[in-house]
């Protein structure tokens, strides 16, 4: 785990997505499929680069039990 610099990107978080089953009639009626993905990120200097340790530190900071 490393911090990204401004403008850098990382590899894809997933390569697969499951969508609700629809009938052929419903599928034919679709003009466009728009998928909105929202993500949140938190950056803290000096936090561990070991994922489980970083998560535990974030839970402590955020008072998550």
C-alpha positions as CSV (number, residue, x, y, z in Angstrom):
1,X,0.0,0.0,0.0
2,X,1.5,3.3,-1.1
3,X,0.2,6.9,-1.3
4,X,-0.7,8.1,-4.8
5,X,0.7,11.4,-5.9
6,X,-1.5,14.1,-7.4
7,X,-2.6,12.9,-10.9
8,X,-1.6,9.3,-10.4
9,X,-4.0,6.4,-10.7
10,X,-4.1,2.8,-9.5
11,X,-5.1,-0.4,-11.0
12,X,-8.8,-1.3,-11.3
13,X,-10.5,-2.2,-8.0
14,X,-12.7,-4.7,-9.7
15,X,-13.0,-6.4,-13.1
16,X,-16.6,-7.6,-12.6
17,X,-20.0,-6.3,-11.7
18,X,-23.3,-8.0,-11.2
19,X,-26.5,-6.3,-12.2
20,X,-30.1,-7.0,-11.4
21,X,-31.6,-9.6,-13.8
22,X,-34.0,-8.1,-16.3
23,X,-36.3,-9.6,-18.9
24,X,-35.6,-9.4,-22.6
25,X,-38.5,-6.9,-23.0
26,X,-36.9,-4.7,-20.3
27,X,-33.5,-5.0,-21.9
28,X,-34.9,-4.0,-25.4
29,X,-36.5,-0.9,-23.8
30,X,-33.1,0.4,-22.5
31,X,-31.5,3.1,-24.6
32,X,-28.4,3.7,-22.4
33,X,-27.1,2.2,-19.2
34,X,-25.6,4.8,-17.0
35,X,-23.6,3.6,-14.0
36,X,-22.7,6.1,-11.4
37,X,-19.9,5.1,-9.1
38,X,-19.1,7.1,-6.0
39,X,-16.1,6.7,-3.9
40,X,-14.6,8.2,-0.9
41,X,-10.9,8.4,0.2
42,X,-9.1,9.5,3.3
43,X,-5.5,10.5,3.4
44,X,-3.5,10.7,6.6
45,X,0.2,11.4,6.7
46,X,2.3,9.1,8.9
47,X,-0.2,6.2,8.8
48,X,1.0,2.6,8.5
49,X,1.5,1.2,4.9
50,X,0.4,-2.2,6.1
51,X,-3.3,-2.5,5.1
52,X,-4.6,-4.1,8.3
53,X,-2.7,-1.7,10.5
54,X,-3.8,1.3,8.5
55,X,-7.4,0.1,8.8
56,X,-7.1,-0.3,12.5
57,X,-5.6,3.2,12.9
58,X,-8.4,4.7,10.8
59,X,-11.0,2.8,12.9
60,X,-9.4,4.3,16.0
61,X,-9.3,7.8,14.6
62,X,-12.9,7.5,13.3
63,X,-14.2,5.9,16.5
64,X,-15.4,2.9,14.5
65,X,-16.1,-0.3,16.6
